[in-house]
Every structure is written in structure tokens, then in C-alpha cells.
């Protein structure tokens, strides 16, 4: 199978020296890429800025901001059998970015933000992706309900949900515990190293793909 995997955070520029970002380390996405390669699959890893080493055997496409991530996924999705979008993409970005550093002029600075493009939500409706679609949901409460809503709105085959309010799993941790939410059921993957969780997610994605014919896919290889 051909996997498209996104990982890491994005950075949305405020000015030439500052940016908005989040706590994502990219570890889960990189573990997913490593697991897929280990299982013999072709992998394109599209990653925001991280301090991680590029996994051996993957095609790698670095991006910086949400717009670059959107464009990269849009361009590469036609070549994939399965897409696992684990990147923590910014939901908002500054409306305008000056070409000079914003100087301190008072006690407060007000930023006007606008929504970024919804990559996961665009996969079916805009990009026409018909392969296996796996999204991630990082939640602080009511995890299953929010994940199920995301699954239905964005027409995913599976959502990988985790509780980021817990300090022992998730962002910047080497371990994770996730709830897999399917259209007809849920499955808990209990706390384990992210490397182990990654193999389980790849195995579940392959199992879902068994019922889908790959004939729709563009025949060319990934273009990284």
C-alpha cells in the first residue's frame, strides 16, 4: 500500500521573528511512518518543523505552515491508498504578517486571526480522495463524542483520539493511549510506547483497506 502520513506542528508567522505553534512533537506521525515502512509499505511523510530524524526508507516532504501542508496534501493525495493525517495543523493564522518585527509599544498586543483551510475536511469533498482516511483528534474532555463528530463530518474511516489533558501520554511523550473510533464501534489501544501504538494503527488501516478496491488511484508514484 501507499501511505500518505502527516506529522508535527505548523508554524504561523506573526512577524519575521515570532510565530504561533502548538505542543506537537511529531513523534506519533514519525512512528507511524517507520511502522508502515517496516511492514513493507510505500510512505510519503509530510512534516511540519520537528527535531526528529527523518525515518529511514520514507519519502520526505517538509513544510512550515498550514497553507504549505494543505497544498502538499492536495498534490500528493491522488497517489495514496491510505492517508493518516496526524499532524497538529494550526486552526488559525494571523490575517496579515508585517515584513518587520513588531515592536513593543504598550502593555497589550492584539492579533487578528483567520481560519486556516481544513485539510482533513477537504480530503473527500475537495480533493476527491477515496482511499482509507484516518484522522486524529487531540481532545481535553468528552473525547469519544468529539472524535465521533469529527469522523462523521469529515467522512473518515477511522479517528485516532487521545486525551491530551493527561501528562503521561500524547504531546512530547514517548507513550500514548488512544481510542480508535469507527463508524460502527470503538476500540481502545491501551497505554504503550508510541512505536507499538503505531504498528497497531497501521495494521487497522490495512485491515480497513482490504474491502476497498485500489483501481481509483493515480498510477504514478509519490512525487516528493
Buried (B, 14 or more C-beta within 10 A) or exposed (E): BBBBBBBBBBBBBBBEEBBBBBEBBBBBBBBBBBBBBBBEBBBBBBBBBBEBEBBEBBBEBBBBBBBBBBBBBBBBBBBBBBBBBBBBBBBBBBEEBEEEEBEEEEEEEEEEEEEBBBBBBBBBEBBEBBBBBBBBBBBEEEBBEBBBBBBEEBBBBBBBBBBBEBEEBBBEBEBBBBBBBBEEEEEEBEBBEBBBBBBBBBEBBBEBBEEBEEEEBEEEEBEE
